[in-house]
Amino acid sequence: MNTNTISINLNTFEQMNLAPALLNALNKMKISKPTEVQTKTIPLVLEGFDLIGVAQTGSGKTLAFALPLLTLLNQKPEARALILAPSREMAQQIFKVITELCVELPMSTGLIIGGVPSAKQINQLRKNPRILIATPGRLNDHLVNNKLLLQNVEFIVIDEADRMLDMGFAPQLKNIKSTLRGTQQTLMFSATFNSAVEKITPIFMSNKAKMIRSSQSEEPVTELQQKVLFIDKFMKNDRLLDELNATKGGVIVFCGNQGSCERMSQYLKDYGYSVDMIHGGVTQGQRNRVVREFREGELRIVVATDLLARGIDIPHVDHIINFDLPFQAEDFLHRIGRTARAGRTGNAITFVTTSDLKMYKKIKPYLSGAKEITLDPNFDFTAKTQETHSKGHRNELKNIKHNKIKKSEQKKVFDSSKKLIGKPLTKTIGSIDKPTKSSVKNRNDKYKDVPRSGKSKPSVWKPNNKPTAKSKY
């Protein structure tokens, strides 16, 4: 598919032919000036083009598709829209923005995500909401029993397409596409445009799809100040306390996995911090509660995995601390994008140990201009690399030696030509012509004097079979 990269710039929302009700909603939300991605995207969507938008996280992508989408739906009362997001938190964030924009628009909205009873969602779907906001997995569950669920859907939005494909949602997306009938205008937004996104775009889009890129796409925003701390892994906990004591405002601490997340949350609670955690192992109710309390300022710190790296927009997040590095470089860009959003300033602190060399090289392009501080005087990536190579060499020699021993211990293949003549085929217990020890052993059998019929074992309870009084038994 050939995509055309274009640039259109408008200075105000009033120049974009949006629905008047949306302009009133923007005033109430205190949003007066469009961002770069919004000025480039909204006119093309209103003209009916399929579109791929590549823009940095925190650049206003949600409004970039929500404003023209609601305008088009307002012009077509029979049409419906489907918005797909990779995580529950992202879907909830989009739902919140859509709800605020629809204050003066007669537009019903449904939220279809996991962690919520299916019966409650089925009741929503029976009302045929004009806008469906869903995660692919849960939407496919409902499609099994309701093939007409996506009837009259004329607009599709795939938000955070790169993350959605990384999470393995490609089969679900293809199934959703196969369920749709007719033609749809498709909008795909992503912070990065990689080969996986490029492969899936032909499934949803026509050859005339347009691509827009913000001038700083796939880069951190300029309002973000970054700091990298080269530190020994055993010093990280104490240094985290120092950083938290020196900061004010909301903080998100990112850990590498669920276990690390839980340990860090408990560690900070023990020191008296107002903190809670979010990861994929907690219930949806707890996740909703933590986000709500964090948004309302009841919590100052949230410890999270990369589940929270996308889709959450909380104004008072002033600091991001990468306690552990992510498993994918793109997730680092989304982590630090939780602060310094929509023109606000923010700070990001990243802890790097000698074992983080491989990932540090991958995220280095996102650390341009970052202040580097070496806290461990013995910190040396080179020494760690040499140690790793030496260890790998020792393991290689060990494996070679093990394979030699293993080879020598292999069972020999039986050669029938070398079989000795006269040697018995199997081991025998004894000869049938020679009595065994058990056959000549004196037996203490109290029934030996009882007459036998030869048919079965005699019974001592029959009167004529009772032993005589003279018997020693």
N, C-alpha and C positions, 0 to 999 in steps of 0.2 A: 504494500500500500504506500502510495506517495503522499506525504503530508507536506503541506505548504506552511512555512513559518511566516507569519505576518505581524504587523504592528499597527494598532489603532489607538489613538490617545484622545480621551475626553477628560475635561477638567472637573466636571460636576455630575452628580447623579441626575440633575434636572435635564441635562443634555442627552440622556440615554433612552428617553421614551418609556420610562418605567411607569407602572400603574401608580396613580396618585396616592392610593392607600399605602403603598410601600414607602413613598417619600415621607409621609407622616410618621410611619413606623421608624424610619431611620432617624428622624428628628427626635423622637422619644428615646431612642437608643443612643442619642448624642453622637451619631456618626454623620459627618458632614462632607468629608472628602474621600473620594474613591482611591484605593491603592492601585499600584501599577497593574497587577494581574486583573483587577476588576475593570479598569479602563480598556484593557485589551480584549477581555473575554466577553463582557456583557453585550456589546453591539453584534458580535458574530453569532452568539446564541440566539438573539432576537431575530436575526436574519435566517435562522433555520439550519445552520451548518453543524455537522458533527465536529467535535472539537476535542483536542488533547491539550490540557493545560499543565505545564511544568513550571512550578513556582516553589520557592522556599517555604518551609513551614512557618506559620505565623504571618503570612502575607495577605490573609483575607480570602482564601479560596472558597470558604463556605458561602459567603455573600456573593462571590463571583458566579456561582451557579444558582444560588437560591433566588436572587433578585430577578434574573431573566426567566427562570423557570416559573415562578409565581405569576409573572406578567403574562406569559404564554398560556398558562392554565386559566387565568382570568379571562383571556380572550376566547378560549375553547372550553365551554362549560362541560362538554361530554368527555374530555380527555382526562387521563390520569398520569401520574408520574411515579417512578420507582427510583429510590435512592439507596445504594448499597454501600456499606461501610464494613471494614474488616473486624472491628471490635464493638462490644456493647457500649463502651464509654464514648466512642466516636459517634455511634448512632444516636445515643442520648444527647450528645452535644449538638448534633445537627437538628434533632427534634426540638431542642430548646430554642435554637435560632429561628427555625421555621415558625414555631409557635409565636414568638415575639413579632415576627414580620406579618403574621396573619391576623393581627388584632382587629383590623378593619376589613379583612377579606373573608368571605364565606367559604372557607377552605378546610375540609375535614382532613385529619392527619392520623395515621396509624403507626405505631412503633412495634416492630416484630424482632425481638432479640431473645437470646437464651437466658436462662435463669428466672424466667417469668412463667407462671402456669399457662399451659397451652389453651386451656378453656377460656381464660380471660382474653387471650389474643384472638381466639376464634370469634368471640362476640364482637370484637373490633372489626374483624374482616367481614362479618356479615353485613356491616353497614356500608361496605364498599367505599372506604376513604379515598379521597382524591389523590392523596400523597401517601405512599408507603415508604417508610424508612426502616431498613432491615439489614441484618447480617445474613450472608449467604447460606450458612448452615441451617439456621432456624427457618428461613424462607423456604428452603427445599423440603423441610419436614412438613410444612403446611401444603406444599404443592402436591405431595403424595395423595392427599385426600381431597384436594380442591384444585382441579386442573384449570378452572376458570378464574382463579385468584387474580391473575394479571390481565384480565380482559380490559380492553380499551386503554392499556398503557401505551402512551405515545412518546414518553420522554424517559430516558434512563440516565442516571448519574452514577458513575463508579468512582467513589472517592478513595484516595490513597491506594491506587491500583497496584503500585509496586509492593506494598505491604500485603495486600490481599493475595497476590500471587506467591509471595514468600511464605505465607501461612498455608499454602496448599489449597486455595479455594478455586483453582482453575476448573476442576470438574463440576463444581457447583455452579459456577458462572456459565459454563456451556449448557448445563441442564436448564438454567433459567432462560437462557436465550432460546433454546429449543421449544420452550413453553409459550413464548410470545408469538403473537400473530400480527401480520401486517408489517409496517415499517415504523421504526422509532428513531427519534433524534437522540444521539448518544453523546454524553459529555464524560470525559475521563480525565481525572485530575491526579497528579502524582508529584511528589517532591523530587523524584528521580525518574529518568526515562531509560530503563535498561532493556536488555534483549528480551526478557520475559514479557515486559509490557508491550514491546514491539510485536511479539508473536501473537498476542491475544487481541490486539486492536482490529485486525481484519474480521474477526468473528462478529464484532459489534458495530463496526463502522464501515462506511462507504469509502471509495477511493478518493472522494473529494473532501475528506476530513481535513480540517485546518489544525495547525499546531501553533500554540503561543508559548513563548518562554519569557519569563521575567528577566531583567538584565542581570540579576544576581541569583538565578536559579541554581539549586544544588550548592548554595553557599550560605553560611550563617549571616544573619542580618547585621548591619553595621553598628546598630545600637548595643550589640552584645559585647561585653568585655569578658575575656577568657583568661584563665590562669591554669597552668599545668604544674603539678607538684610531683617531682621525681622522688619517690619515697620507698623506704623499706616496708614490706608488707606487715611487719609486726608493729609498725608505728602508725598505721592508718587509723585505728580506732581513736587514739589520743589526739591525732591531728584533726579528725572530724569534729571532736568536741571543741577544739580551739577555733575552728572555722565557724561553727554554729554560734559560739559565744561572741564572735566578732561581727555577726550579721544581724540584720533586722528584716522583718517581713517573712513571707511564706517561702518555704524551702521544700524541694523535692530531692530526696536522696535515692539514686538509682543503684540497685544491687544486681548481681549477675543471675541469681536464681531464687527460687522460693525459700529454700533453707536459709540462705544468706539474708534474705529480706526479713524473715521472721526473727532471726538472731539479732539483726541490727535494730529492729523495732523494739525488742525487749531490752537491748542494751541502752538505748536512749531513754526508754521509760524509767529504767533503774536510776538514771541521772536526773530525773525530774522533768524531762521535756514533754511538751504537749505534742504527742506523736501517735500515728496509727499507720497501718500498712495496707497495701493493695497488691495482690498477685492473683494468678489464675486459679489458685486453690481455694480462695475464700468465696463465700456465697455472693450472689448478686445483691442481696439485701445489704450485706456488709459493705460491698463496693460502693453502692449508692449512698450509704450513710457516710462513709469516709469522704467521698467527693463533696457531698452536701456540707458537711461540717468544715471541710477545708475551704470551700467556697465562701462560707459564711464567717470564716475567721475563728471558729472554735478550735481548730487545729492549726498549729503553726508549721508542723513538719509532717510530710507523708513519705514513707519509705516504700519504694515500688520497684517492680521489675519493668521490663520494656513494654509490658501491657499498657502502662500509662504514658508511654513515650509519644503517643499520637492521640489526637482527638480531644484533649482536655484544654480548655481555655479559661484560665482563672487569672484575673488581672493582677492580684497581689502576689503572684509567684515571682519573687525578685531574685532567687538564687536556685541554681541547679548544681548538685554535687554528684559527680560520677564516681561513686565509691569503688565500683567495679566497672571495667570496660565492657561494652556490649559484645555480642557474638557476630554482629554484622555492622559494617561501617555506616550504612545508611541509618541504622537505629540511633547512632550517636548524633547525627544531624537532627533527628526528630527529638531526641532528649533535650538538647540545648535549645530547641525551638519552643519549649514550654515556657520560656521567659523571653523578655524583650519582644513582645508581640504587639502588632498594630502600632508601631511607632514608640512604644515604651522602652525604657532601658532595662537591662538585666545583667546578671553575672553568672558565669559557669566555671566551676572548679572541677578539674579532672585529676584523679590520683593515678599515677603510673608506677608500676613496679618493674623489676628486671624481667619478670615472667610475662610481661605484657608487650614485648617487643613486636611480635607479629601483628597484633591488632593496632598497636600504636602507629606503625607504618601506614596502615590503611586509613586511619582517621586523621593523619597528619595534614592532609589538604583542608580539613575543616578547622584546623587550629592556627590558621594564618593570623599573625598579629598577637597570638596569645603570649602572655608573660610566663616564662619558664623559671621555676625555682627548684633547685636541687637541695632537698632536705637531708638526704643520706650522703655523707661525704664519701662513702665507698660505693656509691651507685655507679654501675658500669654494665651497659648492655653487652659490650664485647666479651667481658669475662663470663657472663651468663651464656652467651652464644658458644664460647669455647667449651664451657662446662657441658653444655647440651650435646655438642658434637662428640666430646670425649665419652660421655655417657652412652651416646648412640653407638660409638665405635666399640665400647666394651660389650654392649648388648649384642652387637653383630657377631663379635668373636664368640660370645657365649652361645649364641644360636648355632653357629657353625659347629662348635664342639658338641653341643647337644644333639645336633643332627647326625654327627658321626657315631656317637654312642647309640643313638636310636637305631641307626642303620645296622650296627653290629648286633643289636639285640633282636633283629627281625627273625621270625621263625623260618627255618629252612623248608624248602618245598619238598614234599615227599616224592621219592623216585622209586617207582615200582620195580624197576629192573634190578635194584640192589636188595630186594627183599630176600631174606634167608629162607632156603627150602627146609621144610620140616618144622619151622617155627610156628607155634599156635597163633591163629588169627586173633584170638582174644585171650585175656587172662581167665583162668578157671579157679574156682574155689577148691575143688578136689575131684578125685576120681569117683565115678559112680560105682565102680567095682569094689572100692575100698570103703569100709564104714568110717564115718566121721566120728570125731570125739563126742559130739552130742548124741550120736546114735547108740553109743555103748555106755553112756553115763547113767548111773543109777537115778531113777526118777522117783520122787516122792509123790506118788499118785494115789489118792485115797479111793479112786474108782477102779483100781486095777483088778480087784477080786469081784467086781460086780459083773454079772452076766450081760453080754452085749448082744444086741440083735443084728448089729452090723449096719443098720439103717441110719442111726443117728446116735448122738451122745446119750448115754443112759441117764435116767432120772432116779435119784436116790429117794425121791418122795413116794415112789410106788411101793406098796407093801411087799410084793414078791421080789423087789430089788434091794431091800434093806440089807445091810451087812449083818452077818451073824454076830451073836454076843461074844463068841470066842475070838473074833477078829481083833487084831491089835489096833485097828483104825476105828 
